[in-house]
Structure formats: structure tokens, C-alpha cells
Amino acid sequence: MPIARAHGPVPLPGARPLFNSAALREADARAIAGGIPGEALMERAGFLAAREILASYPAGSRALVLAGPGNNGGDGMVVARYLAESGWDVRVALPAGRRPGTPDALAMTERAEAAGLAVIEADPDAIAAGDAIVIDALLGTGTAGAPHGAIGQAVDAVVASGVPVIALDIPTGVDADTGAVQGAALCADLTITFGGDMPGLRVAPGRTHAGRVTVVDIGVPRDIRCGEAAWLAGDDAVRAIPRRAAGDDKYTAGGVLIVAGAPGLSGAARLATRAALRAGAGVVIACVPPSVRAEVSAWTPEVMVMPAGSDDHGLGADARAEIDRQLARVAAVGLGPGLGRDDRTTELVRSLVDDVDRPMVIDADALWHLGDDLAALRNRPAATVITPHAGEAARLLGTGRAEVEAGRLAAAAALAERSGQVALLKGPGTIIAAPGEVPIVVEGGTSALATAGSGDVLTGIITALLARGMTARDAAAAGAVLHARAGLLAGRGDGTIASDIIESLPEAHAI
């Protein structure tokens, strides 16, 4: 659990703060200024890290500690000393060719040497040879960019060795504040971080390098508060979802309209509508082209399917009359799954975005019809959530997918600020950003969600939560957590399909 305390209010049940590296350094500095010696903080950090390693690797007996020239290297020296005292065979190597040089780290190096540990310059060719575990105490949180020189060579050697890695604070090569990886980086099986959790450990690609994350209390006083960089939403976030009241009917329980479907793409409409029902909507209405009405009706008979317009190629401007009739019966709208990309649909999408006064989720092909015109969303008359994946986000922002993937927090923030709406950037460590608000990162998730139709399921879920009266930010975050839980509970691993996720929603909701 995170130890540092945040300034802001907790946005969802169980949400935990994430702090950038500057905030955590400031907390340490304030603790030291308040009378706690820096050596005491480092000693406690190393002791607790060693205890976690011993608990996680009870059969372990050998470790190589790679110590860098700063405080992270000092942490490594303490870990090495305690592991040696516990009977492990420990080697300490200095890839940078010099002992840790900060005052506290130098003191810890001298204690390690006094305890009999040999501290040697690292030979990249010998790194990890015969070692059971490598402990990464190279660079810590105070660096950005790709490791280079001797440290870069050490990283390459460890990666090539395949030896399990335990990172102290952050895996070397991962940006603690953003999760960016700009070159070679270590992939840890376990990351032990001190005093507070960080975005770089929870947002891809850093998330995929961190392994299991454990936060330890290094003794910073509880009255020292830090400005949070983000919030981490875990399973408890689903507690924010309203439950049906005893007096609810199907409309007060949440009426949903899904505007979706085109020939060959009716599956998206089917998935979104069924997901909305399984997520708790009381009634779901689908407006679809006449040619796909039977396909959508057959899969979920509980969905009310209305043919809209006369164009069998997809929904066009003449579908608006039927959509308007159904809007009077619902509380929220999901727009986009399987709409197709016919030019005639663009006018309809833009008219709905401009003047439908219901909370709305805009996804998939509806985002395509917006092009890069995020400003079109700024004057929406009701709360709105956009749910792009990285490729769609790149198109909306006028940039490349690689740039979005390398800076997911910044991309999500840009989507929210330019649109004036809540943006949910899908992917590992899904991010929910709202203008002027601290972003929310989803803790859970599984690669099983990387399957066709998963995004349509998420659209249905969030639309149902909007219909229950949740704010756009809360509906997006709680919906993403619910979606992630359902993916895990589906229990079919890489063989999970979108309909499996839907059928796991009621169980995912029960927490």
C-alpha cells in the first residue's frame, strides 16, 4: 500500500495516490529537515526491501547487487548487507566504476564493506553469471532517458542473461513520472519502491517492466503530504456504482440508447447493447440500420431494436428522426460501435454530438467521423466520455501512435484538454483524464482484454453507468475497473472473447 499521503480528495473507493519523483524527494527532504537523519531513512528502506526479498524468494541463496553512483546505490548497499547477514552469497558490483557518492549512500557503502562485503567494479561480460537474482540499484527515480555508457552495458548484459531482477524504486531505464522507456530497460519480476507509488510503475510501457509492485514505509511522518500526480483505481472502485433501489423500474434503473451498427459490423452493436444490460441498465434500446435489425434482435431478445432511417448501407441523416423519438425514453447514449465509415454517417454523428442533451459515450467509428476535430466536443450540452485506443488517440491528436504509446499520461491529458471532456485512453494501465483534474489510472487488467469487441463492451458498460447518474469521470473509471475485473473473471486467458467478458460482468460487479 502507498505510504505517502495526498493533498486531494480520493475520487473513488479504495483509490490510492501516485506521486512523481519530485514529490517523493520533497517528502524525504521535509522528513530530514524535521529531524529524521537521511541515513535512517535509507537504512529502513534497505532493511524493508531485504525483508521483502527474503519473503518473496525463500529458496534464494545468491544475488548480484548492481549499485549506481547515487542514493539508489546506497539503498542497494543496505539490501546487500542484510541479505548477507541472512546467509546469502552476495556480490556487489559498480557498473559506473565508482562507489555511491552521496553522503548517505557513501556511509552505507562503508557499512557494507565493514561487514565484509566485497564491492568491485563490474565486468559487463561477467554480470549475472551464476547469480540467482540481480538486484537493480543503478539509477533510481532521479534520472530520465535511456541508460548509457557502462550502466547501459550492464542493463544489456542483465537482459541477455535472463536472470530474475528485483528493482529498487524503479527498473533502470523506466521514467518514474511517465512510464516512458526510451531505450534499453530492465524488466523486473518485483519492484520495491520507497514511500509512495509512482505513475511510471502503473502506466505502460513502464507498467510492463515493473512486475509485482510493493511499496514500503521508510518512516516519513504521516503529517507530510505530497501533491498527487495521479490516482490508482483498483477493484474497490466498483463500490461507487449505484445499485438499483427497491422502487426502481426499468427506466429509473437506467435507460440506455446505443446508436450503432452497419452491414458486416452488427456484432459491435450486439456486444455494446448486451454489455449495457449486464452492467445494470434497466432498459437498452438500439437504433440500427434496417438491414441489421434482425441480427441484433436475435442475439439478445431483451434489447429493444429500432430500425432507423432507410439506408441499408449504414445510418445516415434520415436516421435522426427515429433516434430523437427514442432519446425521450433514455438517460444516456452510446455512439459509435460498428457504425461504419460511410460518408453519409458523418453528418449524423456530428449532429448528435452537437445537440443531444444526454450524457454520451463516443467510441470507435464515431471518433473516426470526428477526424481530428476535438474542439467539436467542447460545446456538448451534456457530460461526455471519449474512449479511444492509442491509434484513435493519435488520429484525434494529429500525431503518431508511437508518440501516444510513449507518453500515455500526456496523451490522455491532451485529449481531455482539447475536447473539454473526459477522455479514457484504453490500453495497459487505462487512463481517465478530465480537464483540470488529476488523472486516474486503472490498476487491473489483463491481456485477455486485447480481443475484438472488447472496446464495444466497455462502451456499453460506461453508458449504463452514466444512465445510473454517475459523473462522466467516475463512470469512465469505475466502468474501466469493472471491465478489467470481468476480463480476469472470464478465466479463459488468451482464448477470452468479448462475449465472455460480458457474461462475467455481474460477478465482477459483486464486491
URHU-V516407 format. One record per residue. N is the residue number from 1. RES is the residue in one letter. PSI is psi in whole degrees, -180 to 180 (* if undefined). BURIAL is b if it has 16 or more other ideal C-beta (glycine too) atoms within 10 Angstrom, else e. D_LAST is the distance of its C-alpha to the last C-alpha in Angstrom with 2 decimals. Layout:
BEGIN
n: (N,N)
res: (RES,RES)
psi: (PSI,PSI)
burial: (BURIAL,BURIAL)
d_last: (D_LAST,D_LAST)
END
This chain:
BEGIN
n: (1,2,3,4,5,6,7,8,9,10,11,12,13,14,15,16,17,18,19,20,21,22,23,24,25,26,27,28,29,30,31,32,33,34,35,36,37,38,39,40,41,42,43,44,45,46,47,48,49,50,51,52,53,54,55,56,57,58,59,60,61,62,63,64,65,66,67,68,69,70,71,72,73,74,75,76,77,78,79,80,81,82,83,84,85,86,87,88,89,90,91,92,93,94,95,96,97,98,99,100,101,102,103,104,105,106,107,108,109,110,111,112,113,114,115,116,117,118,119,120,121,122,123,124,125,126,127,128,129,130,131,132,133,134,135,136,137,138,139,140,141,142,143,144,145,146,147,148,149,150,151,152,153,154,155,156,157,158,159,160,161,162,163,164,165,166,167,168,169,170,171,172,173,174,175,176,177,178,179,180,181,182,183,184,185,186,187,188,189,190,191,192,193,194,195,196,197,198,199,200,201,202,203,204,205,206,207,208,209,210,211,212,213,214,215,216,217,218,219,220,221,222,223,224,225,226,227,228,229,230,231,232,233,234,235,236,237,238,239,240,241,242,243,244,245,246,247,248,249,250,251,252,253,254,255,256,257,258,259,260,261,262,263,264,265,266,267,268,269,270,271,272,273,274,275,276,277,278,279,280,281,282,283,284,285,286,287,288,289,290,291,292,293,294,295,296,297,298,299,300,301,302,303,304,305,306,307,308,309,310,311,312,313,314,315,316,317,318,319,320,321,322,323,324,325,326,327,328,329,330,331,332,333,334,335,336,337,338,339,340,341,342,343,344,345,346,347,348,349,350,351,352,353,354,355,356,357,358,359,360,361,362,363,364,365,366,367,368,369,370,371,372,373,374,375,376,377,378,379,380,381,382,383,384,385,386,387,388,389,390,391,392,393,394,395,396,397,398,399,400,401,402,403,404,405,406,407,408,409,410,411,412,413,414,415,416,417,418,419,420,421,422,423,424,425,426,427,428,429,430,431,432,433,434,435,436,437,438,439,440,441,442,443,444,445,446,447,448,449,450,451,452,453,454,455,456,457,458,459,460,461,462,463,464,465,466,467,468,469,470,471,472,473,474,475,476,477,478,479,480,481,482,483,484,485,486,487,488,489,490,491,492,493,494,495,496,497,498,499,500,501,502,503,504,505,506,507,508,509,510,511)
res: (M,P,I,A,R,A,H,G,P,V,P,L,P,G,A,R,P,L,F,N,S,A,A,L,R,E,A,D,A,R,A,I,A,G,G,I,P,G,E,A,L,M,E,R,A,G,F,L,A,A,R,E,I,L,A,S,Y,P,A,G,S,R,A,L,V,L,A,G,P,G,N,N,G,G,D,G,M,V,V,A,R,Y,L,A,E,S,G,W,D,V,R,V,A,L,P,A,G,R,R,P,G,T,P,D,A,L,A,M,T,E,R,A,E,A,A,G,L,A,V,I,E,A,D,P,D,A,I,A,A,G,D,A,I,V,I,D,A,L,L,G,T,G,T,A,G,A,P,H,G,A,I,G,Q,A,V,D,A,V,V,A,S,G,V,P,V,I,A,L,D,I,P,T,G,V,D,A,D,T,G,A,V,Q,G,A,A,L,C,A,D,L,T,I,T,F,G,G,D,M,P,G,L,R,V,A,P,G,R,T,H,A,G,R,V,T,V,V,D,I,G,V,P,R,D,I,R,C,G,E,A,A,W,L,A,G,D,D,A,V,R,A,I,P,R,R,A,A,G,D,D,K,Y,T,A,G,G,V,L,I,V,A,G,A,P,G,L,S,G,A,A,R,L,A,T,R,A,A,L,R,A,G,A,G,V,V,I,A,C,V,P,P,S,V,R,A,E,V,S,A,W,T,P,E,V,M,V,M,P,A,G,S,D,D,H,G,L,G,A,D,A,R,A,E,I,D,R,Q,L,A,R,V,A,A,V,G,L,G,P,G,L,G,R,D,D,R,T,T,E,L,V,R,S,L,V,D,D,V,D,R,P,M,V,I,D,A,D,A,L,W,H,L,G,D,D,L,A,A,L,R,N,R,P,A,A,T,V,I,T,P,H,A,G,E,A,A,R,L,L,G,T,G,R,A,E,V,E,A,G,R,L,A,A,A,A,A,L,A,E,R,S,G,Q,V,A,L,L,K,G,P,G,T,I,I,A,A,P,G,E,V,P,I,V,V,E,G,G,T,S,A,L,A,T,A,G,S,G,D,V,L,T,G,I,I,T,A,L,L,A,R,G,M,T,A,R,D,A,A,A,A,G,A,V,L,H,A,R,A,G,L,L,A,G,R,G,D,G,T,I,A,S,D,I,I,E,S,L,P,E,A,H,A,I)
psi: (144,146,-44,152,143,163,-44,167,148,124,-29,155,131,-2,141,144,147,136,143,168,-36,-40,-41,-36,-38,-40,-43,-45,-40,-35,-42,-43,-26,2,0,118,142,-36,-36,-40,-43,-41,-45,-40,-48,-40,-47,-35,-44,-40,-40,-40,-44,-38,-36,-25,66,-22,4,155,-11,137,146,121,118,111,126,-178,-3,-157,-30,-38,-37,-41,-42,-36,-41,-45,-46,-43,-46,-35,-40,-40,-24,5,4,152,110,129,143,124,148,89,-30,-7,7,151,154,130,-10,154,-47,-43,-37,-41,-40,-33,-43,-37,-40,-43,-39,-28,-1,4,133,125,114,162,138,141,111,-31,-21,-5,131,-1,118,4,141,-35,142,131,118,103,46,-61,-29,-156,-6,10,159,159,176,139,145,177,-143,-35,-40,-39,-39,-43,-46,-41,-41,-44,-43,-30,-30,9,141,143,136,122,139,120,-59,140,135,131,-9,133,121,-28,-28,-20,3,144,111,1,-142,142,148,146,111,147,-30,133,126,115,154,119,-26,151,160,150,-38,-21,-9,-10,133,147,-10,-37,-39,-13,-13,-23,-148,135,129,132,130,151,113,4,15,129,144,-18,-2,117,148,150,120,143,-25,171,143,117,121,-164,-33,-15,-25,-15,-19,-15,125,141,157,139,161,-33,8,146,-175,-26,-41,-21,-10,102,130,138,124,120,109,174,143,161,130,-9,21,-22,-36,-42,-40,-44,-46,-42,-45,-38,-40,-41,-46,-23,-2,0,142,-33,140,127,136,129,117,163,148,-34,-18,5,-47,-39,-42,-41,-38,-31,-41,96,-18,-15,133,114,120,123,133,126,-173,4,111,-7,-15,179,127,-169,-30,-5,-13,-35,-46,-39,-43,-37,-39,-25,-32,-14,-3,166,-15,158,136,123,121,-36,121,25,-24,174,29,138,-30,-16,-21,-45,-42,-48,-47,-35,-39,-42,-39,-40,5,121,42,148,143,141,127,121,168,-124,-25,-37,-38,-41,-19,-16,-129,24,66,-28,-22,-18,-12,-30,19,137,1,168,144,141,127,143,62,150,-179,-40,-43,-39,-40,-42,-43,-33,-6,38,-171,154,-39,-37,-40,-48,-33,-20,66,-39,-45,-38,-44,-42,-40,-40,-43,-44,-41,-32,-22,16,176,131,128,112,109,159,-178,121,58,138,134,119,141,146,127,6,155,131,159,132,134,125,-44,-165,165,151,-15,-21,-13,69,150,132,-11,-39,-34,-37,-45,-40,-47,-40,-52,-38,-41,-39,-35,-40,-23,-3,7,152,161,-44,-45,-40,-41,-46,-49,-36,-40,-38,-44,-44,-46,-43,-43,-37,-40,-42,-23,-33,23,13,-136,-13,6,135,168,-37,-28,-41,-44,-46,-15,-5,-45,-40,-41,-30,-23,89,*)
burial: (e,b,b,b,b,b,e,e,e,e,b,b,b,b,b,b,b,b,b,b,b,e,b,b,b,e,b,b,e,b,b,b,e,e,e,b,e,b,b,e,b,b,b,b,b,b,b,b,b,b,e,b,b,e,e,b,b,e,e,b,e,e,b,b,b,b,b,b,b,b,b,b,b,b,b,b,b,b,b,b,b,b,b,b,e,e,e,b,e,b,b,b,b,b,b,b,e,e,b,b,e,b,e,b,b,e,b,b,b,e,b,b,e,e,e,e,b,e,b,e,e,b,e,b,e,e,b,b,e,e,b,b,b,b,b,b,b,b,b,b,b,e,b,e,e,b,b,e,e,b,b,b,b,b,b,b,b,b,b,e,e,e,b,b,b,b,b,b,b,b,b,b,b,b,b,b,b,b,b,b,b,e,e,b,b,b,b,b,b,b,b,b,b,b,b,b,b,b,b,b,b,b,b,b,b,b,b,b,b,b,b,e,b,b,b,b,b,b,b,b,e,e,e,b,e,b,e,b,b,b,b,b,b,b,b,e,b,b,e,b,b,e,e,e,e,e,e,e,e,e,e,b,b,b,b,b,b,b,b,b,b,b,e,e,b,b,b,b,b,b,b,b,b,b,b,b,b,b,b,b,b,b,b,b,b,b,b,b,b,e,b,b,b,e,b,b,e,e,b,b,e,e,b,e,b,b,b,b,b,e,b,e,e,b,b,b,e,e,b,b,e,b,b,e,e,b,b,e,e,b,b,b,b,b,b,b,b,b,b,b,e,b,e,b,b,b,e,b,b,b,e,b,b,e,e,b,e,b,b,b,b,b,b,b,b,b,b,b,b,b,e,e,e,b,e,e,b,e,e,b,e,e,b,b,b,b,b,b,b,b,e,b,b,b,b,b,b,e,e,e,e,e,e,b,b,b,b,b,b,b,b,b,b,b,b,b,e,b,b,e,b,b,b,b,b,b,b,b,b,b,b,b,b,b,b,e,e,b,b,b,b,b,b,b,b,b,e,b,b,e,b,e,b,b,b,b,b,b,b,b,b,b,b,b,b,b,b,b,e,b,b,b,b,b,b,b,b,b,b,b,b,b,b,b,b,b,b,b,b,b,e,e,e,e,e,b,e,b,b,b,b,b,e,b,b,e,e,b,b,e,e)
d_last: (19.54,21.96,24.70,26.57,25.64,25.57,27.65,25.43,22.49,18.96,18.05,14.23,11.74,12.26,15.03,17.88,21.54,23.77,27.46,30.59,33.22,35.57,33.08,32.44,36.21,36.81,34.45,36.41,39.66,38.78,37.84,41.19,43.07,41.55,43.15,40.89,43.03,41.80,42.74,40.37,37.41,38.47,39.05,35.62,34.01,35.99,35.46,31.66,31.76,34.03,31.79,28.84,31.25,32.51,29.06,28.09,31.50,32.69,35.33,36.60,40.17,41.44,40.48,42.21,41.36,42.38,43.20,43.95,46.38,44.00,41.44,39.09,41.98,42.23,38.62,39.55,42.57,40.56,38.16,41.25,42.86,39.96,39.43,43.19,43.17,40.55,43.00,41.98,44.71,44.08,46.07,45.88,47.20,48.04,47.86,49.17,52.17,51.84,50.13,47.36,49.41,47.42,48.55,45.37,44.98,48.67,48.37,45.55,47.68,50.59,48.46,47.32,50.95,52.12,49.67,51.44,49.23,51.27,50.31,51.91,52.16,50.02,51.68,49.45,50.95,49.90,46.38,43.81,46.56,45.62,42.64,39.37,37.33,38.21,36.95,37.07,38.47,40.58,39.79,36.59,35.31,38.70,39.86,39.30,40.74,41.62,42.94,46.65,49.66,49.27,45.56,45.05,47.07,44.97,41.76,43.44,44.57,41.17,39.58,42.43,42.05,38.50,37.97,34.43,34.03,32.34,32.52,33.01,31.51,31.62,33.04,36.63,37.14,33.78,33.93,31.57,31.27,30.86,30.01,33.35,35.30,38.94,40.52,40.14,37.00,35.56,32.37,30.71,28.65,27.47,27.93,28.25,28.49,29.82,28.67,26.17,24.35,26.25,25.87,28.13,25.71,22.87,24.92,26.86,29.34,28.92,25.34,26.81,29.35,27.16,25.43,22.97,23.10,23.44,24.41,26.75,28.10,31.83,32.67,32.78,32.76,29.61,31.68,32.45,30.26,30.20,29.88,26.75,27.46,23.93,20.26,17.83,14.38,11.68,8.05,7.38,9.54,7.32,7.04,10.71,10.72,12.59,11.88,15.08,17.39,19.43,22.50,21.37,23.47,23.00,24.52,22.85,19.46,20.55,23.66,23.89,27.13,27.29,30.78,31.19,33.15,36.63,38.65,37.27,33.96,32.46,29.58,28.03,28.16,26.67,23.68,23.00,23.36,21.23,18.40,18.68,18.36,15.34,13.67,14.44,18.10,20.20,23.28,24.30,27.96,29.53,32.94,34.53,38.12,39.91,40.40,36.71,35.72,36.05,34.00,31.01,31.37,31.61,28.30,26.03,28.09,25.55,26.48,29.61,31.87,34.81,37.70,38.63,42.10,44.71,44.38,43.31,43.02,40.01,39.10,41.96,43.06,43.91,40.26,39.72,41.05,38.49,35.64,36.87,36.96,33.31,32.23,33.14,30.34,27.35,25.49,24.88,26.58,25.82,29.13,30.22,28.76,31.84,34.25,36.89,39.39,42.31,44.27,44.19,40.43,40.81,42.37,39.58,36.81,38.68,39.43,35.80,34.77,37.62,37.25,34.11,32.70,29.09,26.27,26.56,25.10,28.08,27.77,29.84,33.31,33.08,32.98,35.97,37.88,37.40,39.19,39.21,39.47,36.42,38.52,38.32,34.77,35.79,36.95,34.13,33.96,30.15,27.12,26.93,24.85,26.77,25.07,27.78,27.76,30.36,33.25,32.61,32.19,35.51,37.23,35.95,37.08,40.32,39.76,39.12,35.92,36.75,36.97,33.53,32.03,33.94,32.75,29.36,28.64,32.09,31.80,28.58,30.25,33.39,31.66,30.12,33.40,35.64,33.63,32.64,29.17,25.72,26.00,23.30,25.05,23.45,23.80,22.73,21.12,20.78,22.27,21.90,25.10,26.40,30.01,30.60,26.99,25.61,23.89,20.26,19.75,16.71,16.11,14.67,16.53,18.78,22.31,21.15,20.46,24.22,25.17,27.05,25.10,21.93,23.00,23.59,20.02,18.93,21.52,20.20,16.62,17.99,20.56,18.11,16.32,19.84,20.72,18.02,19.90,18.14,20.70,21.72,20.60,17.09,16.74,18.14,15.99,12.56,13.95,15.13,11.90,10.33,13.67,13.69,10.46,11.98,15.23,14.20,12.53,15.73,17.42,20.91,21.84,24.81,25.16,21.99,23.09,21.65,21.25,19.10,16.67,16.74,16.10,12.92,11.43,10.00,8.12,7.14,6.04,3.79,0.00)
END
